[in-house]
Amino acid sequence: MATVYDVAAYVLAKAGSMTAMKLQKLTYFAYGYHLAWEDRQLFPERFEAWANGPVAPALYDRHRGQYQLGRDAIRGNAAALDDGERESVDLVLEMMSPYTAHELSLMTHTEGPWVHARERAGAGALERSSEELDDTEIADYFGALTESTTA
């Protein structure tokens, strides 16, 4: 199984330079869709319901203080992803790369796992929260998105 660093390194290698926020959101979407499509985690690191959407704190620690991330910004092994992991990330990049970081962030705020985690934490709009997103909720949410696009 890959790590969040491996997936982030793969995303940067494939999509090129981007903001830290966009990397976080693309990594989240890749995680969610992979969980729905493959019925397994893309990586073991968790997402938390931060004010600006889902954030993997482990990844954040690697890019803290940086706005723009180049291809080599995250020390990870892009080659560590297996075929299914690469396929999931590639499909997400194809679908989601055209969106800005802000647009991707807004997509996470409408419904689903981030909203539920914020509610569990009792966190207001701009309040901090370290509430973890639940994998069952992530799988159900992205599974429903997948079904609605194939129906």
C-alpha positions in Angstrom: 0.0 0.0 0.0 1.2 3.5 -0.9 1.5 6.3 1.6 0.0 9.8 1.3 3.5 11.0 0.4 3.8 8.5 -2.4 0.4 9.5 -3.8 1.2 13.2 -3.5 4.5 12.7 -5.2 2.7 10.8 -8.0 0.1 13.6 -8.4 2.8 16.2 -8.6 4.8 14.1 -11.1 1.7 13.6 -13.3 0.0 17.0 -13.0 3.0 19.3 -12.3 3.3 22.3 -10.0 0.2 23.3 -8.0 -0.8 24.9 -4.8 -0.6 23.0 -1.5 -4.4 23.3 -1.2 -5.0 21.8 -4.6 -2.7 18.9 -3.8 -4.6 18.3 -0.6 -7.9 18.2 -2.4 -6.8 16.1 -5.3 -5.3 13.6 -2.8 -8.6 13.5 -0.9 -10.6 12.9 -4.1 -8.2 10.2 -5.1 -8.5 8.6 -1.7 -12.3 8.7 -1.8 -12.8 7.4 -5.3 -10.2 4.7 -4.8 -12.0 3.6 -1.6 -15.3 3.4 -3.6 -13.8 1.7 -6.7 -11.4 -0.7 -5.1 -13.0 -1.2 -1.7 -9.6 -0.5 0.0 -7.7 2.5 1.3 -5.3 4.3 -1.0 -3.0 5.0 1.9 -3.2 4.6 5.7 -2.9 8.2 6.7 -6.2 9.9 7.8 -8.0 13.1 6.7 -9.3 15.6 9.2 -12.2 18.1 8.8 -10.3 21.4 8.8 -12.0 24.7 8.1 -11.0 24.7 4.4 -12.0 21.1 3.7 -10.4 17.7 4.2 -6.7 17.8 5.0 -4.2 15.0 5.6 -2.2 16.4 8.5 0.7 14.1 7.7 0.9 15.6 4.2 0.4 19.1 5.6 3.4 18.7 7.8 5.5 18.1 4.7 4.4 21.2 2.8 3.7 23.5 5.8 4.5 27.1 5.0 4.6 26.5 1.2 2.0 27.9 -1.1 3.2 26.6 -4.5 4.6 23.0 -4.7 6.9 21.9 -7.5 7.2 18.4 -8.9 9.8 17.4 -6.2 8.2 19.2 -3.3 7.0 16.1 -1.5 9.5 13.3 -0.6 7.6 10.2 -1.6 8.0 7.3 -4.0 5.6 7.8 -6.9 6.6 4.3 -8.2 5.3 2.7 -5.0 1.7 2.8 -6.2 0.3 -0.4 -7.5 -1.7 -0.7 -10.8 -5.1 -0.1 -9.1 -3.8 2.8 -7.1 -2.3 4.5 -10.2 -5.5 3.9 -12.2 -7.6 5.6 -9.5 -5.3 8.6 -9.2 -5.0 8.9 -13.0 -8.8 8.9 -13.3 -9.2 11.5 -10.6 -6.6 13.7 -12.2 -8.3 13.5 -15.5 -11.6 14.5 -13.9 -10.5 17.0 -11.3 -7.3 18.7 -12.4 -9.1 21.4 -14.5 -10.6 22.7 -11.3 -8.9 25.3 -9.1 -8.0 24.7 -5.5 -10.9 26.9 -4.4 -13.4 25.0 -6.6 -12.2 21.7 -5.3 -12.4 22.9 -1.7 -16.0 24.1 -2.3 -16.9 20.7 -3.7 -15.9 19.1 -0.3 -18.1 21.6 1.6 -21.5 20.8 0.1 -22.3 17.4 1.7 -20.7 14.2 2.7 -17.9 13.1 4.9 -16.3 16.5 5.6 -19.7 18.0 6.6 -20.5 15.0 8.8 -17.2 15.2 10.6 -17.6 19.0 11.2 -21.1 18.3 12.6 -19.7 15.6 14.9 -17.0 18.0 16.1 -19.6 20.8 16.6 -17.2 23.0 14.5 -18.5 26.3 13.2 -17.7 27.6 9.7 -14.2 28.9 10.4 -13.4 27.0 13.6 -10.6 24.5 13.8 -11.3 20.9 14.0 -9.2 17.8 14.1 -12.2 15.4 13.7 -11.2 12.5 11.4 -13.3 11.7 8.4 -14.9 8.3 8.6 -13.9 5.7 5.9 -17.4 4.2 5.8 -18.9 7.7 5.1 -16.2 8.4 2.5 -16.8 5.1 0.7 -20.6 5.5 0.8 -20.4 9.1 -0.5 -18.0 8.4 -3.3 -19.8 5.2 -4.2 -23.0 7.2 -4.6 -21.2 9.7 -6.8 -19.8 6.9 -8.9 -23.3 5.3 -9.3 -24.9 8.6 -10.2 -22.4 9.2 -13.0 -22.8 5.7 -14.5 -26.6 5.5 -14.3 
